[in-house]
Amino acid sequence: MLLDQSPQARARTGFDRTAFTIDWNNRQVTCPQGTRNTSWIPCAQRGTDAIRFSGRDCQPCPVRQACTTATVRGRQLTIRHQRRRRGKGFGRTGR
């Protein structure tokens, strides 16, 4: 199992990756504030996907400090490929 190593998960505060809604079919991830990701990068060697949000969206967000420690860029999530994560409880699945 790929453990969530984000500062939010380690501190047990803020938004860890389970707070994000994942739409696997459309490669869209929505944050708790309703913003969608700007990129979805498959990392085949690791069996994960890197999900990125825009700094333009994250910087003015009123809950940014609960979501990311990034000072310029937006939030980034690392998730297992869909076929490997079924039943693992990584994020909410959108319909």
C-alpha positions in Angstrom: 0.0 0.0 0.0 1.2 3.5 -0.9 1.1 5.5 2.3 0.1 9.1 2.2 3.4 10.9 3.1 2.0 14.4 2.7 2.6 16.9 5.5 -1.1 17.0 6.0 -1.4 13.2 6.5 1.7 13.1 8.8 0.3 15.9 11.0 -3.2 14.5 10.8 -4.5 18.1 10.0 -5.6 19.7 6.8 -6.5 17.9 3.6 -4.8 14.6 2.9 -5.4 12.9 -0.4 -8.6 11.2 0.8 -10.2 14.7 0.8 -9.9 14.9 -3.0 -12.5 13.4 -5.4 -11.0 11.4 -8.2 -12.7 10.9 -11.6 -10.5 8.2 -13.1 -12.3 8.1 -16.4 -11.7 11.8 -17.1 -8.4 12.1 -15.3 -9.8 14.9 -13.1 -9.2 15.4 -9.4 -11.3 17.9 -7.5 -10.0 19.5 -4.3 -12.2 20.1 -1.3 -12.8 23.7 -2.5 -14.0 22.6 -5.9 -10.9 23.3 -8.0 -9.8 20.8 -10.6 -6.3 19.6 -11.3 -4.3 21.1 -14.2 -2.2 18.0 -15.0 -2.2 14.3 -14.5 1.2 12.6 -15.2 1.5 8.8 -15.2 4.7 7.5 -13.7 4.8 4.0 -15.1 8.0 2.9 -13.4 6.5 3.6 -10.0 2.9 2.6 -10.7 1.7 6.0 -9.6 0.2 9.1 -11.1 1.3 12.7 -10.2 -1.6 15.1 -10.0 -0.9 18.8 -10.0 -3.0 21.9 -9.2 -2.2 25.4 -10.5 -0.4 27.8 -8.2 -2.8 30.4 -9.6 -5.7 28.5 -8.0 -3.9 27.5 -4.8 -2.2 30.7 -3.8 -5.4 32.8 -3.2 -7.4 29.9 -1.8 -8.7 30.7 1.7 -7.8 27.2 3.0 -4.4 26.9 1.3 -2.5 26.4 4.6 -4.6 23.4 5.4 -3.9 21.9 1.9 -0.3 22.7 0.8 3.1 23.9 1.9 3.9 25.0 -1.6 4.9 28.7 -1.7 4.7 29.2 -5.5 3.3 26.1 -7.1 0.0 24.4 -6.3 -0.8 21.2 -4.5 0.5 17.9 -5.8 -0.8 14.5 -5.1 0.7 11.1 -5.8 -1.8 8.3 -6.2 -1.6 4.7 -7.4 -2.8 3.8 -10.9 -6.5 2.9 -10.8 -6.0 -0.7 -11.6 -3.7 -1.1 -8.6 -5.7 1.0 -6.0 -9.1 -0.6 -6.2 -10.4 -1.3 -2.7 -7.5 0.6 -1.2 -9.5 3.7 -0.1 -7.3 6.3 -1.8 -9.6 9.3 -2.2 -13.2 9.4 -3.0 -14.2 8.2 -6.4 -16.3 10.5 -8.5 -19.0 9.3 -10.8 
